[in-house]
Amino acid sequence: MHTLHLYSRRGTGRESLVFILILALIAIWLYRNSGMGVFGRQMGVEIPAPGTAPSVGVNTAPVTSPVVTVEEPSIVSVEQRPVITADQQSDILGYSRVAVDSLNLRAHPGFQHKIISVLPGNWEVAILRQLHVTPNGEEWVEVLAETNQGWRKGWVIKRYLDFCNCPTY
C-alpha cells in the first residue's frame, strides 16, 4: 500500500505543472489580444496617427563654400639617369629594367655567392660587357646598379631583366 501512496503524490506534481503552463498560455493570449497593454498598463510606445504629430521646425545656418587655391607645380620633375663616371660608361653596352618584384644583385655569378643588394622591380640597371653561363645553363649578366651604397657592379640572372642589350656568349 505504501507504493500506491507514492504514485498518487506524483500525479499531484504533474497537475501543478499543467496548471502553471495553462496560466502562462493565458498570460500570453492576454498580452497579444490587449493591444500591448497588460493588466491595465501600456507596455509599448504609442505611435500617433499620420497628420496628428506636432511639427518640429529646424533652423539651419546659411552655408558658404570654402575658397581654396590650388597651386600648379612650376617645375615638372623628369626622371633622369644618375650620373655615371666616364670610366664606368666605357663598359656599358645598354640599359635594362628589373622585370620581377625584386632581384638579388650578387658579388659573382651563381646562387652560392654573396648578395650585395636587392634591386626593386622596374629598377634600371646598366648592362656591362661580361656574360657567364653556369653548367646548368643559367645566364648571368654583369650589371652596374645604383644602390643604397652608391653605384655597385654585380651579377643578375639575365631572364629576370626586361629586353636586354646583353652580351652574347
Phi, psi and omega in degrees: 000331181298324179291327178294324179295324178294319181294325180291327176292322179298321178299324179295322178296321180291323181296321180290326177294318178296319180298317179296319178296319179295318178298319179296318179295321178295319180296320178295316180297317179297318181298314182291324186268355183259016178066044177068015176256134180237123177053041175087358180248138179280126184257337184262187177260129180278129179256121182292154178292155181301135178089352181259352181284143178291144180278147180242126179270139179240120178260132179238150178276150178295146182248130175246140181284141180288149178258119181234130176262135179248123181271133176278140179294134181273336180240124178263124182281133179247131180293125180236152176288140175297154184289130178247139181293161180298324179296317178292323183298327185294335181268355186276128176268331182174193182231154176213173178235151177291125186262005178237175182300320176205153185219130180283130173263118186252157181293326180217163179291130178126146182292338183283350184270158185299140175276122179277317183201163174247121182268132180286164177302144179067015179283135182277137176231151175265131180274127179261179190285342187268144176225140178228130177250123181283164179303333179271005174096000178290131178263121178252136182242137174279132182229163173241122184226146175279125181235181176296338179262016182094196180287130181229136170273143178192185184238139176226161177282131185301322185293345179267012176251147172294186181323129191231127171279059187276151175295157177256156184274000000 
